[in-house]
């Protein structure tokens, strides 16, 4: 055990457009790398079984739970976290949707919820209510009852598609 | 010059000012607090529910890389156990509270036995694995009723039969028994209310830092009550002078009650920091630890005897409840099943003969304390099941049984006979009628009959829940009588700076409720200043007057009223100053639209910003007036407030699989006056969903020897997006006269109303098969088994 702790492996990755290099323990989780090494604390940890989704980020364009990926697995990769979503001081439509529709209360699940929503709308720009609820099954919220999260996603879908109403 | 009327904000769905930081990842939760030299604490926990600690060997752990120290219960046995600050009133409570680390014996799986402090969190987990503990396993008991039976394993020497207290309210049991025996219709049932895990998505955590220079301690903690945590840590646990401790709650990621209590880690990280010469020490539990050891809720097992007339009038009710309190008493555990449950069992009904008896019990589970709706959730579930059992036994429609027994508008203030505070006001039938109309009750009953006639596989169920709850806690005098070991008022300070900007400090604090927005709306309207000019400060004991914190839906009703009264004082002083500056009589001054002026002459008036400037520089003040515009209020409410309403749930239950689908959910709530409807609806959505979770999905399961079988989010089912319906909400508005805002409170109403609505719907769907009660959660398996046993 003591030997394993002493072993360090170099990793390089681009996070929110900035390149980082570090030497890490092979067991270091990506979420801890982002939070503790890079100080990007917007990505949260809410469970230890990959259920809650508070830690969702993009890795190479795919949304992943960063508590289930080792930092070394992200070597050479491109990561985007909640901190990288707003562009030029403008909120992403998903962020705007959560604000407009009161899609958050305590805000702890929110970064993961927003990242998962963002990923959903990339795959399916005009999801039905059922599709939204299904797509967010891996993100747990204890405050909102999800109703306003669904509305937030619909708001964002509408904004991103230039105003056409989403189907229900 | 005083400007024309600014837009009123109270009552408007203002977007929350908290959200920009939270949607960008810029919020600072406990795990995000960064301090130089931060050391990490991890906890070795008991794998046994009941055992004697024979020996602990930490030598190997102490020698591991990064280990700064290992500490056991023996090392800190001079530190007091945690206090229990609310005991069941008027009876003896056999108090056993947890030590920071177990000494000699453990009483639940997850009991902290030792801690390691290391340079990094990963090193801490490694070091834990190297500690050897020799346990002698002792017999354990799970189930409150079982724990009181002869021969059951005993947890604590001072509590024979594991009984913490026996407490009752209402009439004498004998008198109620006689009324029951004389009733035309008699029903007996055993009604459960399963143990739940609050499951805030942010687990609990704490950081302690000791300053060797000043002898001061700072505690950052996931806290719903920082001042209370300071008081308890200082005066009851560590014996440190209260003024030497500062407690800060950063952004808190949900609480639902579970962050009210004082936990072992909060004093411990302060003590550890002192041992390490001032290095800050952090503890952040993982989800498994949260499930095992952060206080749970509910956990009742009750015998019920109901008497009624043939036409559905309730004549007598006797409820005898075993309440599980876990292996030790959590901070306010005994008060929930007594004051908050026992005294509310009558719900919104007039019941001429009623007796409620509670037995608080130790068992080898996690501690059980108040969880969203605390006590009132269990009471509303009990009484709303009782009403449906009466409907079932008499054949009278459940809506009609409710109407027949409701407290009527002319009955207020109403004493329900259980020794609590009188209900202030309400119109229960109006809310019921509106909910029935919204849902299309008669059509649904017709459809239900048709489906039954046709033998449809999808059986329709309609569940009603009419509720009243008690919230907005204090008043202090009453709570003191009820065994609460402190006051229960709230504080607020309102200060207008020289620049005209407003700082509000409050003893209330948010963990998702949006206090900064709601309170700013209130102050903006009352003072006539722009929303943007107001800063609401909270969650830090430094520089704020003592406050009791947020729980029991008290933030607006009590904390908001304290703010309202402070604003009124500031306004009054501003008017006196205006009278002086305008050379007018004080009685001729009016305050309106953000300024004070002589009646009829707003154009020559002074804005509040001008007055604030004048008050601050103090060049020209009336004789005897102190500089600045600032006021503090400690508001002690005269009574509880009593929100009420009716919720109706419509479900389809699959006859072949027992699976339930929620088709519709209609809620009519009366929370009094509403400051921000967006936030109020959000509170209802979330509360209803948690209650729905209890009815259908959630429940802690312990094996016979006390191991938790639902120890992760894989096994403990909180509601996911696909499991929740769209809610149809409406309000009736009956302002309470208890506080000047007319606000009743909304934080818990949804959770209090929804569990019985959903459970009643599922049971209604299968009632024609001869089923009149089932235990929650109403999982497909449980419903299927119940159907199988009845056909």
Interface residues (C-beta under 8 A of the other chain):
Chain A: X1 X2 X5 X6 X25 X27 X28 X32 X35 X39 X40 X41 X42 X43 X44 X45 X46 X47 X48 X49 X51 X52 X54 X81 X82 X83 X85 X86 X91 X95 X98 X99 X100 X102 X104 X105 X106 X107 X108 X109 X110 X111 X114 X129 X130 X132 X133 X134 X136 X137 X139 X140 X141 X142 X143 X144 X145 X146 X147 X148 X149 X150
Chain B: X13 X15 X16 X18 X19 X20 X21 X22 X23 X24 X25 X26 X27 X28 X29 X31 X32 X34 X64 X65 X121 X122 X123 X126 X129 X199 X200 X201 X202 X203 X251 X252 X253 X254 X256 X286 X287 X288 X511 X512 X513 X514 X678 X679 X681 X682 X685 X686 X687 X688 X689 X690 X712 X713 X714 X718 X719 X720 X721 X722 X724 X726 X727
